[in-house]
């Protein structure tokens, strides 16, 4: 039954994604916020479909900690689920991502219309300058910024180094850092076709002021909070 439900979910993605890719291109004349509201319907639909078809439910702890002003969301990264669900849980947002994601047929078209901060990781200081300039502009335009400090999806129970780029951007722009922990990988593992039914818990920490902190200090505070929260989610999720 789980296999069949996962097949149905994949079939829905195959049918719906090209349609939304075309719609996303047609939103080009609109403002960024209007484009976001239209295109993110795809993510909200997929999140809902994961619940209805695959039994992947979720709950949110600490939603009251989301600040009213745009901030930098520094999130745990375990699966593809959070790349969909964050557009349901958090206010309008842009992502810092590797530019190669924009080259993916259909999916990348939609990403491009969402005005991401797409960087070439191999360009070093140029990538940092781009991230700082575009990050400040996106925050000023009213968008939250999502960054996965681990840089890649990490399996439940494992840890990876937290790269300081997200904390550096937060300090550089003077924004708040919003740490987010979750256990999505327990239901939706990296590159896994089968989606296991279950309850994902998303825990949003209190915003951390970046004023007076170095990027390294802020990065460590974010990592400490997220990783200390993870055992609780695995126990109660």
N, C-alpha and C positions, 0 to 999 in steps of 0.2 A: 504493500500500500504506500509506504514512504517513497519507493522508487517511482510509482505511478504519479504520485502528487508532485514529485520533483520534475518528472517529464512534462506534466501539464504546465508547471511554472516556466520551464524552459521554452515550451511552445508559445506561451503568451509573450515572452520576451522577444522571440523570433518574429512574431507577427506585429507586435506593437512598436518595437524599437525603430524600424525603418520609417514608419509613419511619423513618429515624433521627430526623427532626424530631418525629414522634409519640413515639418512644421517649424522646427527650430531655425532653419535657414530663412523661412518666410518672416520670422520675427525681426530680421535685421533692421528694418526702419524704425522700430520701436525703441523706447528708452531701455536702459539696462534693467531697471526694476521690472518693467513690463515683460521684457524677455525672460527674466528669471521666473516670474510668476507663471508664465505659460509653459516654459520648458521643464521646470521642476515638477510639473504635474506628472511627468513620466516617473520620476523617483517616488513620488507619493503613491502612485498607482502600483509600482512594483513592491513597495513596502507593504501596502495593503494586500496585494496578491500573495506575498510570502506568508502573511497571517492566514488568509482564507484557504489557500491551496496547500501550504506546507506546514501550517500550525506553528509558524515562528512568530510568537507574540513578544511584546516588550512592555516594560514599565520604566518610568523615569523618576529618579530620586534627585531632589535638589533643583528642580526647574526654577524655583524662586531665585536661584543664584545667577541666572542669566541677566547680565546688566542691561539696562535700557539703551545704553550707548554702545555702538559697535566696538568689538574687542577682538582679540586673537584667541581662537579656540584651539587649544593644544590637546589633542585627543589620542588615546590608545588606538592602535590599529591591529585588528585581528582578522577581518574578513571584508567581503564586498558589501555586507549588510549595512555597515555604518555609512558607507559612501552614498547609500540611498536614504537611509533613515534620518540623517542629520538635516536633510532638507525639509523634513516633517517636524522635527523637534526644535530646531533653532531658527532664528530670524533669517532673512535673506543674506546669502553668504557667497563668497568667492573662495577658491582654493588655491593654495600654492602647490604646484604639481610639475612633474617633468614634462617638457614640451612634447615628448614622443606620444603621450596619451592623446594628443589632438590629432594624431595621424590615423587613429583607429577608425575604420569606416563606420558611418552612422553614429556610433557612440561619441566619437571625437567631434563630430559636427555640432552636436548639442553642447558639448563642453566648451567649444570655441565661442559659442553665442552667449555663454554665461560669464564672459570677461574674466577668465582665471588669470592668475599670475603664473604663467607657464615659463619655466626657466630651463636653460641648458646647464645641467649640473657640472659639466666639464669646463664651463667658462669662468669658474672661480670668482674673482672679485667683481667681474661684470655682472654675474648672476646676483650677487649680493646688492649691488647698486640698483639693479632692476627691481629686486624684491622690495627694497626700501622705498624707492620712488613710487612704484605701483601700489605697494601696500598702503602707504600714506594716502594716496589718492583714493583708493577703494574705501578706506575707513571714513574719509571725509565725505564720500558719496553715500554713506549710510550702510555699507556692507560689512558684515562680520567676515573675518578671515579664518579659514580652517586649515590647520597644519597637523600632519601626523609626524611627530618628532622622531619616531623610530624609522621612518623612511620606507618601511615595507611592512607587510602583514606578518605578525608574530603569533605563533600558535599558543593556545591557552597553556598556562603554566610555565612558559618560557619568557625570557627577557632578552632585550636587545638594547644597544646603546641609544640614548636619546641625543640626536644631533642638535647642536645649539642654534641652528638657523632660525627656527621659530621664535626662540627666546630673544635672539638678536634683533629680529624684526620688531618684536614687542617693545623692547627697550628703546630701539631706534625711533619708533613712532610715539612712545610714551603711552601706549595703550594698556588696558588691563589684559592679563592672561587668564583664561578660563580653562582649568584642567578638567578633563572628562575621562572617566574610566568606564569600561563596559566588558561584558563577557560574550559578545556576539559569536566569537569563534567556537563556542561550545555547540551552537546550532548550525552555523554556516562556516565551515572551515575553508581555509585558503585553497582555491582552485577545486573545491569539492563540488561534484554534481549533486550529490544527495544533500538535501536540507533537512536536518533533524528537527522534529517538532520540539518546542520547549519555550521557556520564558527567558528572554534577554533582559538583563538589568543594566540600565544606563545611569551612572551616578555623576552628577555635575557638582564640582567643588566650588568653593567660594572664590570669587575673582581675586587675583593676586596683583597688587599694584607694582608696576615695573620701575617706578621712580626710585632712584637711589640704589638700584641693583645692577650688577653686571649681568651680561647675558649668561655667563656660567652659573652665577648664583640663582638666577631665575629658572634656568633650565633644571637645576638640581632640585629646586623647590617643587616644580611641576612633576618631575620624575618621582620624587619622594611621595607626593600625595597620591599620584595615580597608582604606583606600585604597592603602596600600603593599603589602598582601597581594593585592589584586585582580589585578595584572599576572601574578603567579606562577600564580594559578589559571587565568587565560586561557591561559597558556603550557602548563601541565601538565594541565589538566582534560580 
